[in-house]
Every structure is written in structure tokens, then in C-alpha cells.
Amino acid sequence: MSLFNGERLTNETFKLDVERMRRGWYSDKYFANIALMLEGVRQNGGFTGQFAREIGRDPSGLPVGDIEVEMQFFTRRRGKTVIVGVDKALTMLRHCTGYFDANDEWVETWRDVEVTAVHDGCVTEYDGDPLVVQPVIKIRGRYRDFALLETPMLGILSRGSRIATNVYDVMRAAKGKPVLFFPARFDLHEVQAADGYAYDIAVDRFNRDFEGQLRPFISTDAQGDWWGGAGGGTVAHAAIACFLGDTAAAMMAFAEFVPPEVARIALVDFNNDSVLDSLRVMKAMFSRYAELMTAGDEDEAQKYVLFGVRLDTSGGMRDVNVPPLGDPALDLGVTPRLVFTVRQALDAAWEEWNLPADQVAMAQRYCQDVKIVVTGGFNPDKIARFEKLSVPADIYGVGSSLIRNDQATNTDFTADVVRVKIYGEWVDLAKIGRRAGANPNLQPVNLERL
């Protein structure tokens, strides 16, 4: 499945639309034009041009219709890029390399291509010099047999690597704290499986690089489709509305009826008073927890352990617990001041509960163990600011910034022919400004297994 287990995903996972991919349904049309050109030249004779590059031999009559090329796939995102999408790109090669013959029958030729590739989860680096790139896939073979695959192969590499690198950068900013993957609502549902896989690979890459032990947290089952993960979630604002704005009542119902393995995380901004609703939820849940523990029913009591509270104040709102300073960056949304205030209130809540002596220590631990999850507008810059200020946020939920595609996050891949085979010898022949690159992580690929 990746660098981390040495295996590759196959078409059992991807379920490619093979028939239409073979016919160029997903390909930029100029690749279909290339295939027509090369087939026509193949039937009508060889090269007849006058201005070929110097290749050391007379190219007249060279059968360019069947020309074999070396093509490399690479990105020019500056800095580090966490690579994802290689396995699906290779699966496209395995099932869609070939051509339709005169009877419109498919002739597969994947056995005739030579492929090297990195594993998903590898890292490439780029310093801005287009002559020095690190290819993640190299193909040698007859170009017309795989020309139509360039577009979809580049697409999965570009998106998968962008999502993974964005996630990785967020995790670095969070300094090892968990990052919840919440972008599903901001994009087409069809991309959830690929995006969730990219997120999982980024978590593994971060753990390897920083000796972490983070677990992936996704919000939909589709996001875990390629790697066996399952979506998790707590309470949405709509649920609180169904309970007439009573966050504590909503959470007590959640605790009673939702399976106990699901973490109890209360969403506490519905009434724009994150402190009050946090305290109400925590008191209600602890009361039931203490009652069950006293009765000796520890298993049932676990349903009432409040794992955390989630602050999700809108970027256009100021929580009532944040005195105005006149600066939107300091006042609105989930701010450092709000998190500090909520943490202080959580830790001290037990002092106001008028508890019997034998419950005091238990209540104190209960309150201090409640974590704070922050969501809403978080990106690497905002997370880095929180960490610099030592804000007591325990978990970051991140959504739309993980699918960003701007100047800083652009991870577009491209593919170049860098060599051609002339009379049995490989000759350098790239467009000006490009040349064949090297990557020590490239490994031979057995397409038959895909």
C-alpha cells in the first residue's frame, strides 16, 4: 500500500473505469491526436522531416510511428512533497496500456513497457531548478501505447500529493498533536477515497520522520475505503438544534445511545457561550458517571466520560467570554484567549459542584482530562501561531485548508519525454530547459501484480 509496508494497491481497490480510460474518455484531446498521428505515420512510412535534432545518425525513414520513449513524471512544488498517487497511476498503466486494432479489439501491451517508480509516502525535494527534478515514475516503451494515460496519471499524482503534503505541513505546525481530517464537505464526494488515503499516508510519513504515534482521524467511511479506515464523528450543530439548543441534553442522549467506543466530544459554540455550555455538559455527564461508578457499573460509566469539548466559533462571531479588543484577529472565531478561558473553566469546574468528599479527587481528574478540540479556519499559519503562544488546544480539526491549491500549495505534476530510442540506443531528447532526472527511490515495478 505504501512505503510503510512495501506493498502496492491494485485495481481491486481502485476499480478503474478501464473501458473508457482505454478510449481516452479521461484524456486531454491532444493525446488522442498524437495517437492518430503516430498510427498514420506508422502506416505510411517513417520520418521525412528536415530539422531533426542532431542524433548522430541520419533519421530519414526512422519508424517514428512506433517510437519508444523514456517519460518521467515529476512535480515542481518547492521544498518537500509527500508523494501519493503512484499506485493508482501504475494501475492505469497495467490495465490501459495498449491499443484497439482494426476490429476494435483491445490489444494489451503492458508487458512491453519498463517501469520504475517510488512508493506512495516517499518524499521528493525541489529547489526551483527545472533541470534538477526527482521523477516519481519513469516509463520506457512505445509511446502511442500509453500516450492517453498521461492526463489521468498526472491528475491522481497532483491531487494525491497536494493533499498529503498539505496535511504533512499542518501536522508539522501542530507539533505532533492530532489533526482531524474534515475537508469532505468542501469538495465532491467522488474524491473522498483518494483524499482520505493521501491523509493516511501523510500521517504515516509524519510518524516516521518525527517518531510520532499519531492515528488517522477521518470523518467519512469513504475516506477510509482504500486503507480500511472508518469515519468517526460526534455531534453537529443540527443535533443541538433538535434538542432546542440544550447542548447538555444533546450530549447526554449521545452518551446514552451512541456506541461507547465513539469519543464523547461536545460541540459547545451553538449558543455562543463556549464556557457555559462546556460546564453544563461536563457537570451533567460527570453526575451520571459518578453515579454509575459508585454503583460499581464501570462499563456503563465509560459512556459518560467526556473526552473533549470542541470550539467552533464562527470567524464572524465573538464568543461572549472574549472581551472585545477591537481587532478581528484577536476577537473573532476560535482565538487563543477563548481556548485559555475554556481550559481554565474546565480545570476549576469541580470546585463548584458541592461534591461528597469521596468524589472530589475523581471529579478533579475528570475535569482536567477533558481535552479541547479547535476547529474552524485552521491552517498551518494559524496552528503555528497557537503553538507559539502555547495555547492549550489538544487537537486540531482542519478542513478546507487541506485541499488548498494556491501558489504556496500547488503540486501540479508534469510528464516529459526525455529520451527516445534510435536504432536500438537511448538518446537524450528533452524539450529545452528539461532533462532526465534521477531519484534514488525509484524501483522496478512488476505491473502484472496490479
TAFEN-V426736 format. One line per field, one symbol per residue. psi: psi as a letter, one per 30 degrees, with the letter a starting at -180 (. if undefined). burial: # if it has 16 or more other ideal C-beta (glycine too) atoms within 10 Angstrom, else .. A space follows every 10 residues. Layout:
psi=???
burial=???
//
This chain:
psi=fafffglkla feeehkieee eeggegkkff eeeeeeeeee eeffaakglf hlljgfljfk gkiffgkklj kkkllhkkbk kjkkfeeeee eeeefgkalk afghkkjkgf ffkkkkllkk flklkkgfjf fjljkfkkkk akeffgeffe eeeeeeeeee eeeeeeeeee eeefhflkjk jhgefglkff feeeeeeeee eeeeeeeeeg hlhklkjlfl eefgefgglk kllckleeee efghgjeeee eeeeeefkkf fkkjjkjgge ggieeeeeee eeeeeeeeee eeeefgieee effgjjelkk khkkfgljkf gjkkfgjeff ekajleeeee eeeeeeefef fgfhlleffe eeeeeeeffk lkkkljgkle eeeeeeeegh khkekkkkcf ffgkiaeffk hkllkkkfll jjhfkkkkil lkfllklljf fkkkkjfef.
burial=####...### ..##.#.#.. ##.#.##... #..##..#.. ##....#... ........#. .#.####### #######..# ########## #########. .........# ..#.###### ####.#.... ..######## ########## ########## ########## ####..#### ####..#... ########## #######... .#.#.##### .######.#. ##.##...## ..#..##### ##.##..... ..######## ..######## ########## .##......# #.######## ###....##. ##........ ########## ###.##..## ..#.#...#. .###.##..# ########## .###.##... ###.#####. ####....#. #.######## ##......## ...####.#. ##..#.#..#
//
